[in-house]
Amino acid sequence: HSWAGCRRSVELPLIGDWVKEFQDAVSTVISTGHRVLVYSGKEDYICNYFGGRQWTITTKWADMSEFQKAPFQQWIVNGSVAGQVKAYGPLTFLQIEAAGHMVPRDQPKNALDMLEHFLGNKPFNLN
């Protein structure tokens, strides 16, 4: 099979979901005791990491100020810097080096490490 872009007949009915505010939903998820991982490729011009960083630090939840104070730390995968992580309690934000909008395609080993650590509730390898 050859790759093809999204069909307009499929895309247009869903276009209203593209620019929706979801900070309140994330606040609710956190406040009900669930962990949240937000990640952005540092070369993603669609969902850039500056925006991801900004909305995660302004998301309202009980320990918001502690998350804001948490430093970014180097995230290490196989001995190399894979990105930077900011985490406190249930909220984790990752900036992923050398990745665009499709992190698993651009950095498959790092994406797998990210999922294994988050889903396994294991701390990220930091330096």
Sequence and secondary structure as in RCSB ss.txt:
>XXXX:A:sequence
HSWAGCRRSVELPLIGDWVKEFQDAVSTVISTGHRVLVYSGKEDYICNYFGGRQWTITTKWADMSEFQKAPFQQW
IVNGSVAGQVKAYGPLTFLQIEAAGHMVPRDQPKNALDMLEHFLGNKPFNLN
>XXXX:A:secstr
       HHHHHHHGGGTT   HHHHHHHHHTT  EEEEEETT SSS HHHHHHHHHH   TTHHHHHHS  EEE
EETTEEEEEEEEETTEEEEEETT  S HHHHSHHHHHHHHHHHHTT    B 
